[in-house]
Structure formats: C-alpha cells, structure tokens
Amino acid sequence: ADSFAGDWDRAHARGMEVDPEYCSALKSNDWFRLKRCLEVFYTSDRKLSSFDRPQGKKLAYGQVSSALASASFDFRCFFLYR
C-alpha cells in the first residue's frame, strides 16, 4: 500500500488514477474523503463511485453499531469545570 504521509498532491494524483469520477469532486483539503476513497479501493479493489449511494435512507441502529464496533475509533471526552 502507498503511504502518502501528508502529501496531498501525491494522494490526490493516486485518487485520480483510482477513481477520477469521485476525486474530481473533492475540495482541495478534504483528506477524510480522499483517504476513504483510497481505503475502499485498496481493500475491495473497487472504485468508491461504483457503490450505490442510498438517497434519503436511514441506517438501522444495528448497522451503525456493528460498523462502529468494527472500526478502530478512540473517542475521548473532556469536560472543563470552573
């Protein structure tokens, strides 16, 4: 896998090779979507734009909770008191 380590131009060029339809619509600083586009391609060998996009559909709680359980998120919450 490629490591772009903060190099937007290289990452965007690779994204344009992989999925020009999706990456041409990205804003100039949208690391989140560019990273997701490359992750999907490297893991599934499919373009992100090739997947159906649900319009106006809500995800069921089970879908969301199972997706979050399999992801490696680290949620931290800080409360400031006076």
N, CA, C and O atoms as a GROMACS GRO file, in nm:
protein
  328
    1ALA      N    1   0.084  -0.119   0.000
    1ALA     CA    2   0.000   0.000   0.000
    1ALA      C    3   0.087   0.124   0.000
    1ALA      O    4   0.199   0.123   0.051
    2ASP      N    5   0.033   0.229  -0.058
    2ASP     CA    6   0.106   0.354  -0.064
    2ASP      C    7   0.097   0.427   0.068
    2ASP      O    8  -0.003   0.417   0.139
    3SER      N    9   0.202   0.501   0.102
    3SER     CA   10   0.200   0.587   0.219
    3SER      C   11   0.221   0.730   0.172
    3SER      O   12   0.328   0.764   0.120
    4PHE      N   13   0.119   0.812   0.190
    4PHE     CA   14   0.127   0.948   0.139
    4PHE      C   15   0.170   1.047   0.246
    4PHE      O   16   0.214   1.157   0.213
    5ALA      N   17   0.158   1.012   0.372
    5ALA     CA   18   0.210   1.087   0.487
    5ALA      C   19   0.201   1.238   0.470
    5ALA      O   20   0.303   1.307   0.476
    6GLY      N   21   0.082   1.290   0.450
    6GLY     CA   22   0.062   1.434   0.444
    6GLY      C   23   0.089   1.497   0.309
    6GLY      O   24   0.083   1.619   0.298
    7ASP      N   25   0.117   1.419   0.207
    7ASP     CA   26   0.144   1.474   0.075
    7ASP      C   27   0.015   1.472  -0.007
    7ASP      O   28  -0.016   1.375  -0.076
    8TRP      N   29  -0.060   1.582   0.002
    8TRP     CA   30  -0.190   1.591  -0.063
    8TRP      C   31  -0.179   1.569  -0.214
    8TRP      O   32  -0.260   1.497  -0.272
    9ASP      N   33  -0.080   1.631  -0.277
    9ASP     CA   34  -0.069   1.623  -0.423
    9ASP      C   35  -0.051   1.479  -0.471
    9ASP      O   36  -0.114   1.438  -0.568
   10ARG      N   37   0.036   1.402  -0.404
   10ARG     CA   38   0.056   1.262  -0.442
   10ARG      C   39  -0.069   1.179  -0.416
   10ARG      O   40  -0.108   1.096  -0.497
   11ALA      N   41  -0.130   1.204  -0.301
   11ALA     CA   42  -0.250   1.128  -0.265
   11ALA      C   43  -0.364   1.160  -0.363
   11ALA      O   44  -0.435   1.070  -0.407
   12HIS      N   45  -0.379   1.286  -0.396
   12HIS     CA   46  -0.487   1.323  -0.489
   12HIS      C   47  -0.459   1.268  -0.629
   12HIS      O   48  -0.551   1.225  -0.697
   13ALA      N   49  -0.333   1.270  -0.671
   13ALA     CA   50  -0.298   1.213  -0.802
   13ALA      C   51  -0.331   1.063  -0.806
   13ALA      O   52  -0.382   1.013  -0.905
   14ARG      N   53  -0.301   0.993  -0.697
   14ARG     CA   54  -0.333   0.850  -0.690
   14ARG      C   55  -0.484   0.830  -0.691
   14ARG      O   56  -0.535   0.739  -0.757
   15GLY      N   57  -0.555   0.914  -0.618
   15GLY     CA   58  -0.701   0.906  -0.617
   15GLY      C   59  -0.759   0.929  -0.755
   15GLY      O   60  -0.856   0.863  -0.794
   16MET      N   61  -0.702   1.021  -0.831
   16MET     CA   62  -0.749   1.048  -0.967
   16MET      C   63  -0.721   0.929  -1.059
   16MET      O   64  -0.797   0.904  -1.152
   17GLU      N   65  -0.613   0.856  -1.034
   17GLU     CA   66  -0.585   0.734  -1.111
   17GLU      C   67  -0.688   0.626  -1.078
   17GLU      O   68  -0.738   0.557  -1.167
   18VAL      N   69  -0.717   0.613  -0.950
   18VAL     CA   70  -0.804   0.507  -0.900
   18VAL      C   71  -0.951   0.535  -0.931
   18VAL      O   72  -1.021   0.448  -0.981
   19ASP      N   73  -0.997   0.656  -0.901
   19ASP     CA   74  -1.139   0.690  -0.915
   19ASP      C   75  -1.155   0.837  -0.952
   19ASP      O   76  -1.186   0.920  -0.867
   20PRO      N   77  -1.133   0.870  -1.080
   20PRO     CA   78  -1.141   1.011  -1.121
   20PRO      C   79  -1.279   1.072  -1.103
   20PRO      O   80  -1.291   1.192  -1.076
   21GLU      N   81  -1.383   0.992  -1.117
   21GLU     CA   82  -1.520   1.043  -1.103
   21GLU      C   83  -1.544   1.098  -0.962
   21GLU      O   84  -1.603   1.204  -0.945
   22TYR      N   85  -1.497   1.025  -0.862
   22TYR     CA   86  -1.516   1.065  -0.723
   22TYR      C   87  -1.419   1.176  -0.683
   22TYR      O   88  -1.460   1.275  -0.622
   23CYS      N   89  -1.294   1.161  -0.716
   23CYS     CA   90  -1.190   1.254  -0.670
   23CYS      C   91  -1.196   1.390  -0.738
   23CYS      O   92  -1.148   1.489  -0.682
   24SER      N   93  -1.253   1.398  -0.855
   24SER     CA   94  -1.261   1.528  -0.921
   24SER      C   95  -1.357   1.622  -0.850
   24SER      O   96  -1.349   1.744  -0.867
   25ALA      N   97  -1.449   1.568  -0.770
   25ALA     CA   98  -1.545   1.650  -0.697
   25ALA      C   99  -1.497   1.688  -0.557
   25ALA      O  100  -1.567   1.762  -0.488
   26LEU      N  101  -1.381   1.640  -0.515
   26LEU     CA  102  -1.333   1.670  -0.380
   26LEU      C  103  -1.281   1.812  -0.368
   26LEU      O  104  -1.226   1.868  -0.463
   27LYS      N  105  -1.300   1.870  -0.252
   27LYS     CA  106  -1.244   2.002  -0.222
   27LYS      C  107  -1.094   1.989  -0.205
   27LYS      O  108  -1.041   1.878  -0.190
   28SER      N  109  -1.025   2.100  -0.207
   28SER     CA  110  -0.879   2.098  -0.206
   28SER      C  111  -0.818   2.049  -0.074
   28SER      O  112  -0.699   2.016  -0.071
   29ASN      N  113  -0.895   2.044   0.034
   29ASN     CA  114  -0.838   2.000   0.161
   29ASN      C  115  -0.920   1.887   0.226
   29ASN      O  116  -0.918   1.873   0.348
   30ASP      N  117  -0.989   1.809   0.147
   30ASP     CA  118  -1.077   1.705   0.200
   30ASP      C  119  -1.004   1.572   0.217
   30ASP      O  120  -1.026   1.477   0.143
   31TRP      N  121  -0.916   1.569   0.318
   31TRP     CA  122  -0.837   1.449   0.347
   31TRP      C  123  -0.925   1.331   0.382
   31TRP      O  124  -0.897   1.217   0.343
   32PHE      N  125  -1.032   1.357   0.457
   32PHE     CA  126  -1.118   1.249   0.504
   32PHE      C  127  -1.175   1.169   0.387
   32PHE      O  128  -1.165   1.046   0.385
   33ARG      N  129  -1.233   1.236   0.290
   33ARG     CA  130  -1.294   1.167   0.177
   33ARG      C  131  -1.190   1.106   0.083
   33ARG      O  132  -1.212   0.998   0.028
   34LEU      N  133  -1.079   1.174   0.066
   34LEU     CA  134  -0.972   1.118  -0.018
   34LEU      C  135  -0.917   0.990   0.045
   34LEU      O  136  -0.895   0.890  -0.024
   35LYS      N  137  -0.895   0.994   0.175
   35LYS     CA  138  -0.844   0.876   0.245
   35LYS      C  139  -0.944   0.761   0.234
   35LYS      O  140  -0.905   0.646   0.211
   36ARG      N  141  -1.071   0.792   0.250
   36ARG     CA  142  -1.175   0.689   0.241
   36ARG      C  143  -1.180   0.629   0.101
   36ARG      O  144  -1.196   0.508   0.085
   37CYS      N  145  -1.166   0.713   0.000
   37CYS     CA  146  -1.166   0.665  -0.138
   37CYS      C  147  -1.052   0.566  -0.161
   37CYS      O  148  -1.072   0.461  -0.222
   38LEU      N  149  -0.933   0.599  -0.113
   38LEU     CA  150  -0.818   0.511  -0.131
   38LEU      C  151  -0.831   0.384  -0.047
   38LEU      O  152  -0.794   0.276  -0.092
   39GLU      N  153  -0.884   0.396   0.076
   39GLU     CA  154  -0.904   0.278   0.160
   39GLU      C  155  -0.999   0.179   0.094
   39GLU      O  156  -0.973   0.059   0.091
   40VAL      N  157  -1.109   0.230   0.042
   40VAL     CA  158  -1.207   0.142  -0.023
   40VAL      C  159  -1.144   0.073  -0.143
   40VAL      O  160  -1.163  -0.047  -0.163
   41PHE      N  161  -1.068   0.147  -0.221
   41PHE     CA  162  -1.004   0.086  -0.338
   41PHE      C  163  -0.904  -0.021  -0.297
   41PHE      O  164  -0.903  -0.130  -0.354
   42TYR      N  165  -0.819   0.009  -0.199
   42TYR     CA  166  -0.716  -0.087  -0.160
   42TYR      C  167  -0.773  -0.211  -0.092
   42TYR      O  168  -0.716  -0.320  -0.103
   43THR      N  169  -0.886  -0.197  -0.021
   43THR     CA  170  -0.942  -0.314   0.048
   43THR      C  171  -1.038  -0.395  -0.038
   43THR      O  172  -1.047  -0.517  -0.022
   44SER      N  173  -1.110  -0.329  -0.130
   44SER     CA  174  -1.210  -0.402  -0.209
   44SER      C  175  -1.174  -0.412  -0.357
   44SER      O  176  -1.238  -0.487  -0.431
   45ASP      N  177  -1.074  -0.337  -0.399
   45ASP     CA  178  -1.034  -0.332  -0.540
   45ASP      C  179  -1.147  -0.282  -0.628
   45ASP      O  180  -1.159  -0.320  -0.745
   46ARG      N  181  -1.232  -0.196  -0.570
   46ARG     CA  182  -1.342  -0.133  -0.643
   46ARG      C  183  -1.337   0.017  -0.620
   46ARG      O  184  -1.291   0.063  -0.515
   47LYS      N  185  -1.384   0.092  -0.718
   47LYS     CA  186  -1.393   0.237  -0.702
   47LYS      C  187  -1.503   0.270  -0.603
   47LYS      O  188  -1.604   0.200  -0.596
   48LEU      N  189  -1.484   0.374  -0.527
   48LEU     CA  190  -1.588   0.418  -0.435
   48LEU      C  191  -1.712   0.462  -0.512
   48LEU      O  192  -1.824   0.443  -0.465
   49SER      N  193  -1.692   0.522  -0.628
   49SER     CA  194  -1.806   0.566  -0.708
   49SER      C  195  -1.885   0.450  -0.769
   49SER      O  196  -1.994   0.472  -0.822
   50SER      N  197  -1.832   0.329  -0.763
   50SER     CA  198  -1.905   0.214  -0.819
   50SER      C  199  -2.010   0.158  -0.724
   50SER      O  200  -2.094   0.078  -0.764
   51PHE      N  201  -2.006   0.200  -0.597
   51PHE     CA  202  -2.104   0.155  -0.499
   51PHE      C  203  -2.230   0.239  -0.510
   51PHE      O  204  -2.225   0.358  -0.542
   52ASP      N  205  -2.345   0.176  -0.482
   52ASP     CA  206  -2.471   0.251  -0.479
   52ASP      C  207  -2.473   0.342  -0.358
   52ASP      O  208  -2.431   0.302  -0.249
   53ARG      N  209  -2.521   0.462  -0.376
   53ARG     CA  210  -2.532   0.556  -0.266
   53ARG      C  211  -2.678   0.567  -0.226
   53ARG      O  212  -2.760   0.613  -0.306
   54PRO      N  213  -2.712   0.526  -0.105
   54PRO     CA  214  -2.852   0.537  -0.064
   54PRO      C  215  -2.891   0.684  -0.050
   54PRO      O  216  -2.819   0.763   0.011
   55GLN      N  217  -3.003   0.720  -0.107
   55GLN     CA  218  -3.052   0.858  -0.100
   55GLN      C  219  -3.171   0.864  -0.006
   55GLN      O  220  -3.274   0.801  -0.030
   56GLY      N  221  -3.156   0.938   0.101
   56GLY     CA  222  -3.266   0.958   0.194
   56GLY      C  223  -3.298   0.839   0.282
   56GLY      O  224  -3.402   0.838   0.348
   57LYS      N  225  -3.212   0.739   0.284
   57LYS     CA  226  -3.237   0.623   0.368
   57LYS      C  227  -3.161   0.638   0.499
   57LYS      O  228  -3.047   0.686   0.501
   58LYS      N  229  -3.224   0.597   0.606
   58LYS     CA  230  -3.157   0.600   0.735
   58LYS      C  231  -3.102   0.461   0.765
   58LYS      O  232  -3.163   0.360   0.730
   59LEU      N  233  -2.987   0.458   0.829
   59LEU     CA  234  -2.929   0.330   0.868
   59LEU      C  235  -2.996   0.280   0.995
   59LEU      O  236  -3.029   0.358   1.084
   60ALA      N  237  -3.015   0.152   1.002
   60ALA     CA  238  -3.070   0.091   1.123
   60ALA      C  239  -2.966   0.097   1.234
   60ALA      O  240  -2.846   0.099   1.207
   61TYR      N  241  -3.013   0.099   1.358
   61TYR     CA  242  -2.922   0.106   1.471
   61TYR      C  243  -2.821  -0.009   1.469
   61TYR      O  244  -2.704   0.012   1.502
   62GLY      N  245  -2.864  -0.128   1.430
   62GLY     CA  246  -2.774  -0.243   1.425
   62GLY      C  247  -2.663  -0.224   1.324
   62GLY      O  248  -2.550  -0.266   1.348
   63GLN      N  249  -2.694  -0.162   1.212
   63GLN     CA  250  -2.591  -0.136   1.111
   63GLN      C  251  -2.487  -0.039   1.164
   63GLN      O  252  -2.367  -0.060   1.146
   64VAL      N  253  -2.532   0.066   1.228
   64VAL     CA  254  -2.441   0.167   1.279
   64VAL      C  255  -2.356   0.111   1.392
   64VAL      O  256  -2.234   0.132   1.395
   65SER      N  257  -2.419   0.041   1.486
   65SER     CA  258  -2.343  -0.010   1.600
   65SER      C  259  -2.242  -0.116   1.557
   65SER      O  260  -2.132  -0.121   1.613
   66SER      N  261  -2.277  -0.200   1.460
   66SER     CA  262  -2.180  -0.301   1.416
   66SER      C  263  -2.066  -0.236   1.338
   66SER      O  264  -1.952  -0.281   1.346
   67ALA      N  265  -2.096  -0.130   1.263
   67ALA     CA  266  -1.991  -0.058   1.190
   67ALA      C  267  -1.896   0.010   1.288
   67ALA      O  268  -1.774   0.008   1.268
   68LEU      N  269  -1.951   0.069   1.392
   68LEU     CA  270  -1.866   0.136   1.490
   68LEU      C  271  -1.785   0.036   1.572
   68LEU      O  272  -1.672   0.064   1.610
   69ALA      N  273  -1.843  -0.080   1.599
   69ALA     CA  274  -1.772  -0.181   1.677
   69ALA      C  275  -1.652  -0.236   1.602
   69ALA      O  276  -1.550  -0.270   1.662
   70SER      N  277  -1.664  -0.244   1.470
   70SER     CA  278  -1.553  -0.298   1.391
   70SER      C  279  -1.449  -0.193   1.357
   70SER      O  280  -1.339  -0.227   1.313
   71ALA      N  281  -1.482  -0.067   1.377
   71ALA     CA  282  -1.387   0.041   1.346
   71ALA      C  283  -1.295   0.064   1.466
   71ALA      O  284  -1.329   0.031   1.580
   72SER      N  285  -1.181   0.120   1.439
   72SER     CA  286  -1.086   0.146   1.548
   72SER      C  287  -1.087   0.294   1.583
   72SER      O  288  -0.991   0.366   1.558
   73PHE      N  289  -1.198   0.339   1.642
   73PHE     CA  290  -1.210   0.476   1.685
   73PHE      C  291  -1.170   0.487   1.832
   73PHE      O  292  -1.187   0.393   1.909
   74ASP      N  293  -1.117   0.600   1.867
   74ASP     CA  294  -1.083   0.628   2.005
   74ASP      C  295  -1.154   0.757   2.044
   74ASP      O  296  -1.103   0.867   2.018
   75PHE      N  297  -1.270   0.744   2.105
   75PHE     CA  298  -1.346   0.861   2.145
   75PHE      C  299  -1.303   0.904   2.284
   75PHE      O  300  -1.303   0.824   2.378
   76ARG      N  301  -1.267   1.028   2.295
   76ARG     CA  302  -1.230   1.082   2.425
   76ARG      C  303  -1.311   1.207   2.447
   76ARG      O  304  -1.333   1.286   2.355
   77CYS      N  305  -1.354   1.224   2.568
   77CYS     CA  306  -1.436   1.339   2.600
   77CYS      C  307  -1.374   1.410   2.720
   77CYS      O  308  -1.340   1.347   2.821
   78PHE      N  309  -1.361   1.538   2.708
   78PHE     CA  310  -1.303   1.616   2.816
   78PHE      C  311  -1.406   1.720   2.861
   78PHE      O  312  -1.468   1.787   2.779
   79PHE      N  313  -1.422   1.731   2.991
   79PHE     CA  314  -1.514   1.830   3.047
   79PHE      C  315  -1.433   1.930   3.126
   79PHE      O  316  -1.349   1.893   3.208
   80LEU      N  317  -1.458   2.053   3.102
   80LEU     CA  318  -1.391   2.160   3.175
   80LEU      C  319  -1.488   2.221   3.274
   80LEU      O  320  -1.597   2.264   3.237
   81TYR      N  321  -1.448   2.224   3.399
   81TYR     CA  322  -1.532   2.281   3.502
   81TYR      C  323  -1.464   2.402   3.560
   81TYR      O  324  -1.341   2.413   3.563
   82ARG      N  325  -1.542   2.490   3.603
   82ARG     CA  326  -1.488   2.611   3.662
   82ARG      C  327  -1.508   2.613   3.808
   82ARG      O  328  -1.468   2.709   3.874
   0.00000   0.00000   0.00000
